[in-house]
Amino acid sequence: MSEQSQTARLLLRRRRVAIAVGCLCSALAASILAVPVPYYAIVAVAALIVVVIVGIVLLVR
C-alpha cells in the first residue's frame, strides 16, 4: 500500500472519530439540559462514561 493511501485512510478515520465524538458530546449536553436539576450529575456522569467508552472503541478500530 502506498504512503499516500495510508495517509488518506488515517485522515478519513480521524474525521469519522471526530464526527462521532462531536455527536456524542452534543448528546451529552442535551441530556444534561433535559434532566431535572437534582439528577443531572448522575446522568452527566453516566453520559460521560458512555462518551469515553465509545471514543476508546472508535480509536481502537
Secondary structure, DSSP 4 states (H G I P E B T S, - for coil): --HHHHHHHHHHHHHHHHHHHHHHHHHHHHHHHHS-GGGHHHHHHHHHHHHHHHHHHHHH-
